[in-house]
Every structure is written in structure tokens, then in C-alpha cells.
Amino acid sequence: MTSSPESTMTLAQKFQAFYELFTDFTQDAAELHSSLPVTDDPTRAAFNSLSRILGFSDQLNLLVSLMREDVRVVDELTSDPVHASWTGEIDPSFYDWLKASRGGVPNVH
């Protein structure tokens, strides 16, 4: 059974690819938004849609930033067998720290 390049990518690599596409998309949308001349109803509608896209992108950027940290934690705790031997020692304190840090994170709902 052959594996595709996507199936052999780690979670962190897939996230990085997603992040790069998301960044490119938001940069392209911002450039189009700033350069679009509003001269009639169709261009005004396009400008309004781009404005909403940029607003949604700002909200998604917050979520993606939080997700990046979680992907990093998952990757570090699951990818290296050397770390697996000491994770049992730090699990309780790590989870206590993780619970405490959640109070400082803004509610994204």
C-alpha cells in the first residue's frame, strides 16, 4: 500500500502548511481590499465582502495562534520517544499549568 505525501506528514507539518495558505490568503485579500477602487455598486459589494473576509480573518488569526501552541504541545509530547520517558513525571504539573493558563486566554466563542 503506497502512502501519499499528505498521509506521511505530521500534524505539525500539516498545520504549518495550513498556516502558510491562510497567511497567503489573508495577505492577498488585504492587498485586493486596499487596491480596489470603489466606483459603482458591484465594486462596492466586492469591497464590502473583502471587508468581511478581513474581519473573519482577524478572528481566525486569534484561533490559529491558539491552535499553533496546542499543535506544538501535541507534537512535542508525541513525536520524540526520548521525551516519552519523562512525560509521566511532569503530566500532573503540566496539566495543572495548562488549566491555570486557560484562565488568561481570551474567550474565543
DSSP file (Angstrom, degrees, kcal/mol; ACC not computed):
  #  RESIDUE AA STRUCTURE BP1 BP2  ACC     N-H-->O    O-->H-N    N-H-->O    O-->H-N    TCO  KAPPA ALPHA  PHI   PSI    X-CA   Y-CA   Z-CA
    1    1 A M              0   0    0      0, 0.0     2,-0.2     0, 0.0     0, 0.0   0.000 360.0 360.0 360.0 123.7    0.0    0.0    0.0
    2    2 A T        -     0   0    0      1,-0.0     2,-0.4     0, 0.0     0, 0.0  -0.591 360.0-139.9 -88.9 151.1    1.5    3.3   -1.0
    3    3 A S        -     0   0    0     -2,-0.2    -1,-0.0     3,-0.0     5,-0.0  -0.889  11.4-130.2-112.2 142.0    1.2    6.4    1.0
    4    4 A S     >  -     0   0    0     -2,-0.4     4,-1.1     1,-0.1     3,-0.5  -0.445  29.3-108.5 -81.0 161.1    0.6    9.9   -0.3
    5    5 A P  H  > S+     0   0    0      0, 0.0     4,-0.6     0, 0.0     3,-0.3   0.849 119.6  56.8 -57.9 -33.7    2.8   12.8    0.8
    6    6 A E  H >4 S+     0   0    0      1,-0.2     3,-0.6     2,-0.2     8,-0.1   0.873 103.9  51.9 -66.5 -35.9   -0.2   14.1    2.8
    7    7 A S  H 34 S+     0   0    0     -3,-0.5    -1,-0.2     1,-0.2    -4,-0.0   0.726 109.0  50.4 -75.5 -19.7   -0.6   10.9    4.8
    8    8 A T  H 3< S+     0   0    0     -4,-1.1    -1,-0.2    -3,-0.3    -2,-0.2   0.528  87.9 103.7 -93.8  -5.6    3.1   10.9    5.8
    9    9 A M  S << S-     0   0    0     -3,-0.6     2,-0.1    -4,-0.6    -3,-0.0  -0.509  72.4-123.4 -75.0 143.3    3.1   14.5    7.0
   10   10 A T     >  -     0   0    0     -2,-0.2     4,-2.5     1,-0.1     5,-0.2  -0.321  26.8-104.6 -76.6 168.1    3.0   15.0   10.8
   11   11 A L  H  > S+     0   0    0      1,-0.2     4,-2.5     2,-0.2     5,-0.2   0.899 123.6  51.5 -59.5 -41.4    0.3   17.1   12.5
   12   12 A A  H  > S+     0   0    0      2,-0.2     4,-2.3     1,-0.2    -1,-0.2   0.887 109.8  49.1 -64.6 -39.3    2.7   19.9   12.9
   13   13 A Q  H  > S+     0   0    0      2,-0.2     4,-2.2     1,-0.2    -2,-0.2   0.902 111.7  48.7 -67.7 -40.6    3.7   19.8    9.2
   14   14 A K  H  X S+     0   0    0     -4,-2.5     4,-2.5     2,-0.2    -2,-0.2   0.908 111.6  50.0 -64.4 -41.1    0.1   19.8    8.1
   15   15 A F  H  X S+     0   0    0     -4,-2.5     4,-3.1     2,-0.2    -2,-0.2   0.922 109.5  51.3 -62.9 -42.8   -0.6   22.7   10.5
   16   16 A Q  H  X S+     0   0    0     -4,-2.3     4,-2.3     2,-0.2    -2,-0.2   0.903 110.1  49.0 -61.8 -41.3    2.3   24.7    9.1
   17   17 A A  H  X S+     0   0    0     -4,-2.2     4,-2.1     2,-0.2    -1,-0.2   0.920 113.0  47.8 -63.6 -43.2    1.1   24.1    5.5
   18   18 A F  H  X S+     0   0    0     -4,-2.5     4,-2.8     1,-0.2    -2,-0.2   0.924 111.1  51.4 -60.8 -44.9   -2.4   25.3    6.6
   19   19 A Y  H  X S+     0   0    0     -4,-3.1     4,-2.6     1,-0.2    -2,-0.2   0.896 109.2  49.6 -62.0 -41.5   -0.9   28.3    8.3
   20   20 A E  H  X S+     0   0    0     -4,-2.3     4,-2.4     2,-0.2    -1,-0.2   0.905 112.7  46.9 -65.3 -41.5    1.1   29.3    5.2
   21   21 A L  H  X S+     0   0    0     -4,-2.1     4,-2.6     2,-0.2    -2,-0.2   0.914 112.9  49.6 -64.8 -42.4   -2.0   29.0    3.0
   22   22 A F  H  X S+     0   0    0     -4,-2.8     4,-2.5     2,-0.2    -2,-0.2   0.914 111.6  48.8 -62.1 -43.6   -4.1   31.0    5.5
   23   23 A T  H  X S+     0   0    0     -4,-2.6     4,-2.4     2,-0.2    -2,-0.2   0.920 112.0  48.5 -63.5 -44.5   -1.4   33.7    5.7
   24   24 A D  H  X S+     0   0    0     -4,-2.4     4,-2.5     1,-0.2    -2,-0.2   0.918 111.6  50.7 -60.7 -43.8   -1.2   33.9    1.9
   25   25 A F  H  X S+     0   0    0     -4,-2.6     4,-2.5     1,-0.2    -2,-0.2   0.931 111.9  45.7 -60.7 -47.4   -5.0   34.1    1.6
   26   26 A T  H  X S+     0   0    0     -4,-2.5     4,-2.4     1,-0.2    -1,-0.2   0.880 112.9  50.6 -67.9 -36.3   -5.3   36.9    4.1
   27   27 A Q  H  X S+     0   0    0     -4,-2.4     4,-2.4    -5,-0.2    -1,-0.2   0.920 112.0  47.1 -66.0 -42.2   -2.4   38.9    2.6
   28   28 A D  H  X S+     0   0    0     -4,-2.5     4,-2.4     2,-0.2    -2,-0.2   0.911 112.9  49.2 -64.3 -41.9   -4.0   38.6   -0.9
   29   29 A A  H  X S+     0   0    0     -4,-2.5     4,-2.5    -5,-0.2    -2,-0.2   0.902 111.7  49.1 -64.1 -40.7   -7.4   39.6    0.4
   30   30 A A  H  X S+     0   0    0     -4,-2.4     4,-2.3     2,-0.2    -2,-0.2   0.904 111.6  48.8 -66.2 -41.3   -5.8   42.6    2.2
   31   31 A E  H  X S+     0   0    0     -4,-2.4     4,-1.5     2,-0.2    -2,-0.2   0.920 113.5  46.3 -64.2 -43.6   -3.9   43.7   -0.9
   32   32 A L  H  X S+     0   0    0     -4,-2.4     4,-1.3     1,-0.2    -2,-0.2   0.908 112.1  52.1 -64.6 -41.1   -7.1   43.4   -3.0
   33   33 A H  H  < S+     0   0    0     -4,-2.5     3,-0.3     1,-0.2    -2,-0.2   0.907 112.3  44.7 -60.9 -43.4   -9.1   45.3   -0.4
   34   34 A S  H  < S+     0   0    0     -4,-2.3    -1,-0.2     1,-0.2    -2,-0.2   0.740 119.0  41.7 -76.8 -21.6   -6.6   48.2   -0.3
   35   35 A S  H  < S+     0   0    0     -4,-1.5    -1,-0.2    -5,-0.2    -2,-0.2   0.521  84.7 110.2-103.1  -5.3   -6.2   48.5   -4.0
   36   36 A L     <  -     0   0    0     -4,-1.3     2,-0.5    -3,-0.3    -4,-0.0  -0.582  62.5-141.0 -76.3 117.6   -9.8   48.0   -5.1
   37   37 A P        -     0   0    0      0, 0.0     2,-1.0     0, 0.0     3,-0.2  -0.663   9.3-143.8 -77.9 126.5  -11.3   51.3   -6.5
   38   38 A V        +     0   0    0     -2,-0.5     3,-0.1     1,-0.2    -2,-0.0  -0.793  45.9 139.4 -93.0 104.7  -14.9   51.7   -5.4
   39   39 A T        +     0   0    0     -2,-1.0     2,-0.3     1,-0.2    -1,-0.2   0.568  63.2   7.0-122.4 -16.5  -16.6   53.3   -8.3
   40   40 A D  S  > S-     0   0    0     -3,-0.2     4,-2.2     1,-0.1    -1,-0.2  -0.885  88.2 -77.4-155.0-177.1  -20.0   51.6   -8.6
   41   41 A D  H  > S+     0   0    0     -2,-0.3     4,-2.5     1,-0.2     5,-0.2   0.894 122.8  51.2 -62.2 -43.1  -22.4   49.1   -6.9
   42   42 A P  H  > S+     0   0    0      0, 0.0     4,-2.2     0, 0.0    -1,-0.2   0.926 113.6  44.1 -62.8 -41.8  -20.5   45.9   -8.0
   43   43 A T  H  > S+     0   0    0      2,-0.2     4,-2.5     1,-0.2    -2,-0.2   0.847 112.4  53.6 -71.4 -31.0  -17.1   47.2   -6.7
   44   44 A R  H  X S+     0   0    0     -4,-2.2     4,-2.5     2,-0.2    -1,-0.2   0.903 109.3  48.6 -65.8 -40.8  -18.8   48.4   -3.5
   45   45 A A  H  X S+     0   0    0     -4,-2.5     4,-2.4     2,-0.2    -2,-0.2   0.907 112.2  48.3 -64.2 -42.3  -20.2   44.9   -3.0
   46   46 A A  H  X S+     0   0    0     -4,-2.2     4,-2.6     2,-0.2    -2,-0.2   0.916 111.3  50.6 -63.3 -42.3  -16.8   43.4   -3.6
   47   47 A F  H  X S+     0   0    0     -4,-2.5     4,-2.2     2,-0.2    -2,-0.2   0.912 110.8  48.9 -61.5 -43.5  -15.2   45.9   -1.2
   48   48 A N  H  X S+     0   0    0     -4,-2.5     4,-2.1     2,-0.2    -1,-0.2   0.899 111.4  49.3 -64.2 -41.0  -17.8   45.0    1.5
   49   49 A S  H  X S+     0   0    0     -4,-2.4     4,-2.6     1,-0.2    -2,-0.2   0.915 110.9  49.5 -64.9 -42.1  -17.2   41.3    1.0
   50   50 A L  H  X S+     0   0    0     -4,-2.6     4,-2.5     2,-0.2    -2,-0.2   0.877 108.0  55.0 -63.6 -36.5  -13.5   41.8    1.3
   51   51 A S  H  X S+     0   0    0     -4,-2.2     4,-2.1     2,-0.2    -2,-0.2   0.923 109.9  45.8 -61.8 -43.9  -14.0   43.8    4.4
   52   52 A R  H  X S+     0   0    0     -4,-2.1     4,-3.0     2,-0.2     5,-0.3   0.916 110.7  53.4 -64.4 -42.4  -16.0   40.9    6.0
   53   53 A I  H  X S+     0   0    0     -4,-2.6     4,-2.5     1,-0.2    -2,-0.2   0.921 110.0  47.8 -58.0 -43.7  -13.3   38.4    4.8
   54   54 A L  H  X S+     0   0    0     -4,-2.5     4,-2.0     2,-0.2    -1,-0.2   0.883 111.2  50.8 -66.4 -37.5  -10.7   40.5    6.6
   55   55 A G  H  X S+     0   0    0     -4,-2.1     4,-1.7     2,-0.2    -2,-0.2   0.929 112.7  45.4 -63.9 -44.9  -12.8   40.7    9.7
   56   56 A F  H  X S+     0   0    0     -4,-3.0     4,-2.9     1,-0.2    -2,-0.2   0.883 110.0  55.6 -64.5 -37.5  -13.3   37.0    9.8
   57   57 A S  H  X S+     0   0    0     -4,-2.5     4,-2.3    -5,-0.3    -1,-0.2   0.883 104.4  53.3 -63.2 -38.4   -9.6   36.5    9.1
   58   58 A D  H  X S+     0   0    0     -4,-2.0     4,-1.3     2,-0.2    -1,-0.2   0.921 111.7  45.4 -61.5 -43.1   -8.7   38.6   12.1
   59   59 A Q  H  X S+     0   0    0     -4,-1.7     4,-1.6     1,-0.2     3,-0.3   0.919 113.6  49.0 -66.1 -43.3  -10.9   36.4   14.3
   60   60 A L  H  X S+     0   0    0     -4,-2.9     4,-3.1     1,-0.2     5,-0.2   0.837 103.0  62.3 -64.8 -32.1   -9.5   33.2   12.7
   61   61 A N  H  X S+     0   0    0     -4,-2.3     4,-2.1     2,-0.2    -1,-0.2   0.894 102.6  50.4 -61.4 -39.2   -6.0   34.5   13.3
   62   62 A L  H  X S+     0   0    0     -4,-1.3     4,-1.9    -3,-0.3    -1,-0.2   0.939 113.3  45.5 -62.4 -46.2   -6.6   34.5   17.0
   63   63 A L  H  X S+     0   0    0     -4,-1.6     4,-2.7     1,-0.2    -2,-0.2   0.905 111.9  51.1 -63.4 -41.8   -7.9   30.9   16.9
   64   64 A V  H  X S+     0   0    0     -4,-3.1     4,-2.4     2,-0.2    -1,-0.2   0.867 107.7  53.6 -65.9 -35.7   -5.0   29.8   14.7
   65   65 A S  H  X S+     0   0    0     -4,-2.1     4,-1.4    -5,-0.2    -1,-0.2   0.914 111.5  44.9 -64.3 -42.5   -2.5   31.4   17.1
   66   66 A L  H  X S+     0   0    0     -4,-1.9     4,-1.7     1,-0.2    -2,-0.2   0.901 113.1  51.3 -66.2 -40.2   -4.0   29.4   20.0
   67   67 A M  H  X S+     0   0    0     -4,-2.7     4,-2.9     1,-0.2     5,-0.2   0.873 102.5  60.3 -64.5 -37.3   -4.1   26.3   17.8
   68   68 A R  H  X S+     0   0    0     -4,-2.4     4,-2.2     1,-0.2    -1,-0.2   0.911 105.6  47.8 -57.6 -43.5   -0.4   26.7   16.9
   69   69 A E  H  X S+     0   0    0     -4,-1.4     4,-2.2     2,-0.2    -1,-0.2   0.912 112.4  48.8 -65.2 -42.0    0.5   26.4   20.6
   70   70 A D  H  X S+     0   0    0     -4,-1.7     4,-2.5     2,-0.2    -2,-0.2   0.893 110.5  50.5 -65.7 -39.4   -1.6   23.3   21.0
   71   71 A V  H  X S+     0   0    0     -4,-2.9     4,-2.8     2,-0.2    -1,-0.2   0.898 109.5  52.1 -63.9 -39.7   -0.2   21.7   17.9
   72   72 A R  H  X S+     0   0    0     -4,-2.2     4,-2.7    -5,-0.2    -2,-0.2   0.928 110.5  47.6 -61.5 -44.8    3.3   22.4   19.3
   73   73 A V  H  X S+     0   0    0     -4,-2.2     4,-2.3     2,-0.2    -2,-0.2   0.939 113.6  47.1 -62.6 -47.1    2.5   20.8   22.6
   74   74 A V  H  X S+     0   0    0     -4,-2.5     4,-1.3     1,-0.2     5,-0.2   0.921 113.4  49.1 -60.3 -44.3    1.0   17.7   20.9
   75   75 A D  H  X S+     0   0    0     -4,-2.8     4,-2.0     1,-0.2     3,-0.3   0.922 112.6  46.9 -63.1 -44.4    3.9   17.4   18.6
   76   76 A E  H  X S+     0   0    0     -4,-2.7     4,-0.6     1,-0.2    -1,-0.2   0.877 115.7  44.7 -66.2 -36.8    6.5   17.7   21.4
   77   77 A L  H  < S+     0   0    0     -4,-2.3    -1,-0.2    -5,-0.2    -2,-0.2   0.621 123.9  31.9 -85.5 -12.0    4.7   15.2   23.7
   78   78 A T  H  < S+     0   0    0     -4,-1.3    -2,-0.2    -3,-0.3    -3,-0.2   0.613 110.1  57.6-118.2 -15.1    4.0   12.6   21.0
   79   79 A S  H  < S+     0   0    0     -4,-2.0    -3,-0.1    -5,-0.2    -2,-0.1   0.790  93.5  61.4 -93.6 -26.7    6.8   12.7   18.5
   80   80 A D    >X  -     0   0    0     -4,-0.6     4,-1.1    -5,-0.3     3,-0.7  -0.880  58.4-161.1-109.8 114.1   10.0   12.1   20.4
   81   81 A P  H 3> S+     0   0    0      0, 0.0     4,-0.7     0, 0.0    -1,-0.1   0.757  91.6  64.7 -63.2 -22.8   10.3    8.7   22.3
   82   82 A V  H >4 S+     0   0    0      1,-0.2     3,-0.7     2,-0.2     4,-0.4   0.911 102.8  47.5 -64.9 -40.6   13.1   10.3   24.4
   83   83 A H  H X> S+     0   0    0     -3,-0.7     4,-1.1     1,-0.2     3,-1.1   0.780  97.3  72.5 -70.2 -25.6   10.5   12.7   25.9
   84   84 A A  H 3X S+     0   0    0     -4,-1.1     4,-0.6     1,-0.3    -1,-0.2   0.813  89.5  60.7 -60.3 -30.5    8.0    9.9   26.5
   85   85 A S  H << S+     0   0    0     -3,-0.7    -1,-0.3    -4,-0.7    -2,-0.2   0.791 113.1  34.6 -70.4 -26.9   10.2    8.5   29.4
   86   86 A W  H X> S+     0   0    0     -3,-1.1     4,-1.0    -4,-0.4     3,-0.5   0.480  94.0  85.2-106.7  -2.1    9.8   11.7   31.4
   87   87 A T  H 3X S+     0   0    0     -4,-1.1     4,-1.7     1,-0.2     3,-0.2   0.836  84.0  61.7 -67.8 -29.6    6.3   12.8   30.5
   88   88 A G  H 3< S+     0   0    0     -4,-0.6    -1,-0.2     1,-0.2    -2,-0.1   0.847 102.7  51.9 -62.0 -32.7    4.9   10.6   33.2
   89   89 A E  H <4 S+     0   0    0     -3,-0.5     4,-0.3     1,-0.2    -1,-0.2   0.807 118.5  34.3 -73.5 -29.8    6.8   12.7   35.8
   90   90 A I  H  X S+     0   0    0     -4,-1.0     4,-3.2    -3,-0.2     5,-0.3   0.538  87.8  97.4-105.2  -6.4    5.5   16.0   34.6
   91   91 A D  H  X S+     0   0    0     -4,-1.7     4,-2.8     1,-0.2     5,-0.3   0.909  86.0  46.5 -52.0 -51.1    2.0   15.2   33.5
   92   92 A P  H  > S+     0   0    0      0, 0.0     4,-2.0     0, 0.0    -1,-0.2   0.934 118.4  41.0 -60.4 -45.1    0.2   16.3   36.7
   93   93 A S  H  > S+     0   0    0     -4,-0.3     4,-2.4     2,-0.2    -2,-0.2   0.867 114.5  53.1 -71.6 -33.4    2.1   19.6   36.9
   94   94 A F  H  X S+     0   0    0     -4,-3.2     4,-2.7     2,-0.2    -1,-0.2   0.939 110.8  46.0 -64.9 -45.7    1.8   20.2   33.2
   95   95 A Y  H  X S+     0   0    0     -4,-2.8     4,-2.4    -5,-0.3    -2,-0.2   0.861 111.5  52.3 -67.7 -34.0   -1.9   19.7   33.2
   96   96 A D  H  X S+     0   0    0     -4,-2.0     4,-2.3    -5,-0.3    -1,-0.2   0.929 112.1  46.3 -62.9 -44.1   -2.2   22.0   36.3
   97   97 A W  H  X S+     0   0    0     -4,-2.4     4,-2.4     2,-0.2    -2,-0.2   0.910 111.6  51.5 -63.2 -42.0   -0.2   24.6   34.5
   98   98 A L  H  X S+     0   0    0     -4,-2.7     4,-1.2     1,-0.2    -2,-0.2   0.907 110.8  47.8 -63.3 -42.3   -2.4   24.1   31.3
   99   99 A K  H  X S+     0   0    0     -4,-2.4     4,-0.6     1,-0.2     3,-0.3   0.912 113.2  48.4 -63.9 -41.9   -5.6   24.6   33.3
  100  100 A A  H >< S+     0   0    0     -4,-2.3     3,-0.8     1,-0.2     4,-0.4   0.866 108.8  53.5 -66.9 -36.1   -4.2   27.7   35.0
  101  101 A S  H >< S+     0   0    0     -4,-2.4     3,-0.9     1,-0.2     4,-0.5   0.755  94.9  69.6 -72.1 -23.0   -3.1   29.2   31.7
  102  102 A R  H >< S+     0   0    0     -4,-1.2     3,-0.8    -3,-0.3    -1,-0.2   0.796  89.5  63.5 -65.1 -27.7   -6.6   28.8   30.2
  103  103 A G  T << S+     0   0    0     -3,-0.8    -1,-0.2    -4,-0.6    -2,-0.2   0.800 102.3  49.3 -66.4 -27.6   -7.9   31.5   32.6
  104  104 A G  T <  S+     0   0    0     -3,-0.9    -1,-0.2    -4,-0.4    -2,-0.2   0.546  91.1  94.5 -88.1  -8.2   -5.6   34.1   30.9
  105  105 A V  S <  S-     0   0    0     -3,-0.8     3,-0.1    -4,-0.5    -3,-0.0  -0.699  83.7-113.1 -86.8 133.0   -6.6   33.2   27.4
  106  106 A P        -     0   0    0      0, 0.0     2,-0.4     0, 0.0    -2,-0.1  -0.322  34.2-103.3 -63.7 146.5   -9.4   35.3   25.9
  107  107 A N        -     0   0    0      1,-0.1    -4,-0.0    -4,-0.1     0, 0.0  -0.583  32.6-168.8 -71.7 124.3  -12.7   33.5   25.3
  108  108 A V              0   0    0     -2,-0.4    -1,-0.1     1,-0.2   -45,-0.1   0.355 360.0 360.0 -99.6   5.3  -12.9   32.9   21.6
  109  109 A H              0   0    0      0, 0.0    -1,-0.2     0, 0.0    -2,-0.1   0.469 360.0 360.0 -82.7 360.0  -16.6   31.8   21.4
